[in-house]
Amino acid sequence: MFNYSAEEIQELYHSLPEDLKRASFSEKNTERVSSICKRYNLDNKKRDEVIRIVAHVLFGLLPPNNLAETLEKELKIDKDISQKIHTEVNVFIFSKVRDSLESLYDTKIIKEEEEETTVRKEDPYKEPIE
């Protein structure tokens, strides 16, 4: 799907904001993607593809909101799994460079964060304040 020469990638890299440069070659991000792939039982070949596809997002070659669909098609994996991977990558990698990605793609990125939901119940013993 993505065939770019080393020169084209290098040119793109030099035009990126500093935070995207750091994120695109971050060992920590590579470890995060590897951990995510392991959680969903992806083999090393598919893991390498996920790392490459995430790098393309960070380089401005693939809109972040298209990640799940691209993973599903390129890796031939279940839609549910590709969506879960997208959500985790969004939370653990893209959220750290959200402003730069939004600027690069001139779009808003779907914000997905792990939040605890608090359910409030009515207290039957509590009297209303008047």
C-alpha positions in Angstrom: 0.0 0.0 0.0 2.7 2.5 1.0 5.7 2.6 -1.3 8.0 5.6 -0.6 11.6 5.9 -1.3 14.1 6.6 1.5 14.6 10.1 0.1 10.8 10.8 0.2 10.6 9.5 3.8 13.7 11.6 4.8 12.1 14.7 3.2 8.9 14.1 5.1 10.8 13.5 8.3 12.6 16.9 8.1 9.3 18.7 7.6 7.7 17.3 10.8 7.3 19.1 14.1 9.8 18.0 16.7 7.3 16.0 18.8 6.3 13.9 15.7 10.0 13.3 14.9 10.6 12.0 18.4 7.4 9.9 18.4 8.1 8.3 15.0 11.4 6.9 16.2 10.7 6.4 19.8 11.8 3.1 21.2 9.1 3.4 23.9 6.4 3.7 21.2 7.8 0.7 19.4 7.6 -1.2 22.6 4.0 0.0 23.2 2.9 -1.2 19.8 4.7 -4.5 20.3 2.9 -5.0 23.6 -0.5 -4.1 22.0 0.1 -6.6 19.2 1.1 -9.3 21.6 -2.1 -8.7 23.6 -4.1 -9.4 20.4 -1.9 -12.4 19.4 -0.5 -10.9 16.3 2.7 -12.6 15.0 6.0 -10.7 14.4 5.3 -10.0 10.8 1.9 -8.4 11.6 3.5 -6.5 14.5 6.1 -5.1 12.1 3.3 -4.0 9.8 1.4 -2.3 12.6 4.6 -0.4 13.6 5.1 0.6 9.9 1.5 1.8 9.6 1.6 3.8 12.9 4.8 5.4 11.6 3.0 6.4 8.4 0.4 8.2 10.6 3.1 10.0 12.4 4.8 11.0 9.1 1.6 12.4 7.7 0.9 9.7 5.2 -2.2 8.2 6.8 -4.9 10.0 8.7 -5.1 8.8 12.3 -8.8 8.2 12.0 -8.2 5.7 9.1 -5.9 3.5 11.2 -8.4 0.8 12.2 -9.7 0.4 8.6 -6.1 0.2 7.2 -5.1 -2.3 9.8 -8.1 -4.5 9.0 -7.4 -4.4 5.3 -3.6 -4.6 5.3 -3.3 -7.2 8.0 -6.5 -9.1 7.2 -7.6 -9.1 10.8 -11.0 -8.9 12.4 -12.6 -5.5 12.5 -13.1 -5.7 16.3 -9.4 -6.4 16.8 -8.3 -3.6 14.4 -10.6 -1.1 16.3 -9.2 -2.2 19.7 -5.6 -1.7 18.4 -6.6 1.7 17.0 -8.0 2.7 20.3 -4.9 1.7 22.3 -2.5 3.3 19.8 -4.7 6.4 20.0 -4.6 6.5 23.8 -0.9 5.5 24.3 0.8 7.2 21.3 -1.3 9.6 19.3 -2.7 11.4 22.4 0.8 12.5 23.2 1.2 14.3 19.9 -2.5 15.1 19.3 -2.0 18.8 18.6 0.7 18.2 16.0 -1.3 15.4 14.3 -4.4 17.6 14.1 -2.4 20.4 12.7 -0.6 18.1 10.2 -3.9 16.6 9.0 -6.0 19.8 9.5 -8.6 17.7 11.3 -9.8 16.7 14.7 -8.7 13.3 15.9 -11.2 11.1 17.6 -10.4 11.3 21.3 -10.6 8.0 23.0 -9.5 7.9 26.6 -9.8 5.3 29.3 -12.2 6.9 31.8 -13.8 5.4 34.8 -17.5 5.8 34.8 -19.1 6.7 38.0 -22.7 5.7 38.4 -24.6 7.9 40.8 -27.6 6.4 42.5 -30.3 8.2 44.3 -29.9 7.8 48.0 -33.4 6.8 49.3 -32.4 8.1 52.8 -31.3 11.5 51.8 -33.8 14.3 52.3 -34.1 17.0 49.7 -32.6 20.4 50.6 -35.2 23.2 50.6 
